[in-house]
Amino acid sequence: MPITPRIPNLRKPVIATTPLSISSVQTHMGILMTAGDLAQRFGAAGQVGLDFCRIAQGKWLMGGSITHLFSNSVREQDIFSNISTESGDVITRDGVFEDYRLRLFGWLMSARIGRLILFDPSRPNRGLSIELGVGIMQHKIRIETPVLNSPQLSADYKRGYDRLSNGLCLSPALGYLHYAPNRRINYFIRLEGNLAQTRNRRTVNYDTGLPDHRLRRDALWGVRAGWILPLYRRAEKEVNFF
């Protein structure tokens, strides 16, 4: 009886992959309340921005962010005291009132480092995030003149009234970070503070005719939430079965 040679049962190799680290791009928005010297100049502010974050070894957070600050609430309204009427209006060359608007225009830029504390070790990449950022805060009073008809509020003169200030900023934050297993629903939400020491960078304020280079203690605190676009890096391990 002929003997049929036994042919090994060859199956398609199984590929096992394990995430080594996660990098991500994040968009965010939120609301901030002013405090310290900043509260004397501006009210509550909105924020929108972009972050980059990397999770290393499933627990260390590193990254950076840039945030645009904006608000219609400007409390320091007397910046045109030297060129305005008693009612605070600025007269145009045509003898009518200039239609100007004051807004907050600023930004925050920082590098961050932190720690991810998992609620459940069997569900990685989600948990409590504790972070500290170091960077720069800048803000000014944006003077908008939709129909500019006042030489005293031309672009060159606005710099003497806008109170441009910037300086070093520390940004502690506490939040929740969530990467879904299906990679579709990824988000974060966190409480944050921004504590800055800033100075007015203009040579002189035109309304007072004096320089103002005193050290300011500006602060913002509030909530930030964002959507995460993960960029997974995976290592592949090939296992052959015969």
C-alpha positions in Angstrom: 0.0 0.0 0.0 1.6 3.3 -1.1 2.3 5.8 1.7 1.2 9.3 1.0 3.6 11.8 2.5 2.1 14.0 5.1 2.2 17.7 4.1 2.3 20.2 6.9 -0.8 22.2 7.4 0.4 25.7 6.5 -1.7 28.5 7.7 -1.5 32.2 7.1 0.8 33.8 9.7 -0.9 35.5 12.6 0.1 39.1 13.1 0.1 40.3 16.7 0.4 44.0 17.2 0.9 46.1 20.3 0.8 49.8 20.6 4.2 51.1 21.7 3.3 54.8 22.1 0.6 57.2 21.0 1.1 60.6 19.5 -1.8 62.8 18.7 -3.0 66.1 17.4 -5.7 67.8 19.4 -8.1 70.7 18.8 -9.6 72.4 21.8 -11.9 75.1 23.0 -13.0 76.4 26.3 -13.9 79.3 28.6 -11.6 81.1 31.0 -12.2 83.5 33.9 -9.7 86.3 34.5 -8.0 87.0 37.9 -5.3 89.1 39.3 -4.3 92.2 37.3 -5.8 90.7 34.2 -9.3 90.9 35.8 -8.9 94.7 35.9 -8.5 94.8 32.2 -10.7 92.0 30.8 -13.7 89.9 31.7 -14.3 86.2 30.8 -12.5 85.0 27.7 -12.9 82.2 25.2 -10.1 80.0 23.9 -9.5 77.9 20.8 -6.3 76.2 19.8 -4.2 73.2 18.8 -2.2 70.7 20.9 0.3 68.0 20.2 0.6 65.2 22.8 2.6 62.0 23.2 2.0 59.2 25.6 5.2 57.3 26.4 5.1 53.9 28.2 1.4 54.3 28.7 1.8 56.8 31.5 4.0 59.8 30.7 2.5 62.8 28.9 4.6 65.2 26.8 3.6 67.9 24.4 2.8 71.5 23.6 -0.1 73.8 22.8 -0.9 77.1 21.2 -4.1 78.9 22.2 -5.8 82.0 20.9 -7.6 84.1 23.6 -10.5 86.4 22.7 -13.2 88.3 24.4 -15.6 91.3 23.9 -15.4 92.1 27.6 -12.9 95.0 28.1 -13.1 96.6 31.5 -10.3 99.2 30.9 -12.4 101.6 28.8 -10.6 104.9 29.5 -7.6 104.3 27.2 -8.5 107.3 24.9 -8.8 109.9 27.7 -6.4 112.2 25.9 -8.2 112.2 22.5 -11.9 111.7 23.5 -14.8 113.8 24.7 -16.1 113.8 28.2 -18.5 111.0 27.2 -15.6 108.9 25.9 -16.2 109.4 22.2 -13.5 109.9 19.6 -14.3 112.6 17.0 -13.5 111.8 13.3 -12.1 114.2 10.8 -15.7 114.7 9.6 -16.8 115.8 13.0 -18.8 112.7 13.9 -18.2 109.9 16.5 -15.7 107.1 15.5 -17.3 103.7 15.6 -14.5 101.8 17.5 -14.7 98.5 19.4 -12.3 97.1 22.1 -11.6 93.4 22.4 -9.2 91.1 24.0 -6.6 89.6 21.6 -4.0 87.2 23.0 -2.4 83.9 23.0 -0.8 81.2 25.2 2.0 79.0 24.0 3.5 76.3 26.3 5.4 73.0 26.5 3.8 70.5 28.8 4.8 67.4 30.8 2.6 65.2 33.0 1.4 61.8 34.2 -1.5 59.6 33.2 -3.1 57.7 36.1 -5.2 54.8 34.8 -8.5 54.0 36.5 -8.3 50.4 35.2 -4.9 48.9 34.1 -6.8 46.6 31.7 -8.1 49.6 29.8 -5.0 51.6 28.9 -4.7 55.1 27.6 -7.6 56.5 29.5 -7.6 58.0 33.0 -6.7 61.0 35.1 -4.2 63.4 33.6 -2.0 65.7 35.7 0.1 68.2 33.7 2.3 71.2 34.1 3.0 73.6 31.3 5.7 76.3 31.0 5.4 79.0 28.3 4.4 82.5 27.4 1.2 84.5 27.7 0.6 87.6 25.6 -2.5 89.9 25.5 -3.5 93.3 24.3 -6.5 95.5 23.8 -7.5 95.1 20.1 -8.8 98.4 18.8 -11.2 97.8 15.9 -12.3 100.7 13.7 -14.5 99.2 10.9 -14.8 102.6 9.1 -11.5 104.3 10.1 -11.9 108.1 9.7 -9.8 109.2 12.7 -6.1 109.9 12.1 -5.5 109.6 15.9 -6.5 105.9 15.6 -4.5 104.9 12.6 -2.4 101.7 12.9 0.7 103.5 14.1 -1.1 105.3 16.9 -3.1 102.2 18.1 0.1 100.7 19.4 0.3 103.5 22.0 -3.1 102.6 23.4 -3.3 98.7 23.2 -1.4 97.8 26.4 0.5 95.0 24.7 1.9 92.8 27.5 3.6 89.4 27.7 5.7 87.2 30.0 6.4 83.8 31.4 3.4 81.6 32.3 3.0 78.4 34.3 -0.1 76.3 33.4 -1.1 73.5 35.8 -4.0 71.3 34.7 -6.1 68.3 36.0 -8.3 66.4 33.6 -9.6 63.2 32.0 -8.0 61.7 28.9 -9.9 59.1 26.8 -8.6 57.0 23.9 -11.3 54.6 22.7 -10.4 51.0 21.8 -12.0 51.5 18.3 -9.9 54.7 17.9 -13.0 56.7 17.0 -14.1 58.5 20.1 -11.0 60.2 21.6 -11.3 63.3 23.7 -10.1 65.1 26.8 -11.5 67.6 29.3 -9.6 69.4 32.0 -9.5 72.1 34.5 -6.6 74.5 34.0 -4.9 77.5 35.5 -2.6 80.0 33.8 -0.4 82.1 36.1 1.8 84.7 34.4 4.1 87.5 35.2 3.9 90.0 32.4 5.0 93.6 31.5 3.7 96.2 29.2 6.0 96.1 26.1 5.1 99.5 24.7 7.6 102.4 25.3 4.9 104.7 26.5 1.1 104.8 26.9 -0.2 107.7 24.8 -3.1 108.5 27.0 -0.9 109.1 30.1 2.3 110.1 28.3 4.2 107.8 30.7 5.8 104.4 30.5 4.2 101.5 32.4 6.7 98.7 32.9 5.5 97.5 36.3 5.4 93.8 36.9 1.9 92.4 36.3 0.4 89.3 37.9 -2.1 88.0 35.3 -4.1 84.8 35.8 -6.7 82.8 33.9 -8.6 79.7 35.1 -11.3 77.6 33.6 -12.1 74.5 31.6 -10.8 73.2 28.2 -12.2 70.3 26.2 -11.0 68.9 22.9 -11.1 66.2 20.2 -8.1 64.0 19.7 -6.8 62.6 16.4 -4.4 59.8 17.4 -1.4 58.8 15.4 -0.7 55.3 16.4 2.8 53.7 16.1 2.6 49.9 16.2 5.2 47.2 16.3 4.4 44.0 14.4 5.4 40.6 15.6 5.1 37.7 13.2 4.2 34.3 14.5 4.1 31.3 12.1 2.1 28.1 12.9 2.8 24.8 11.1 
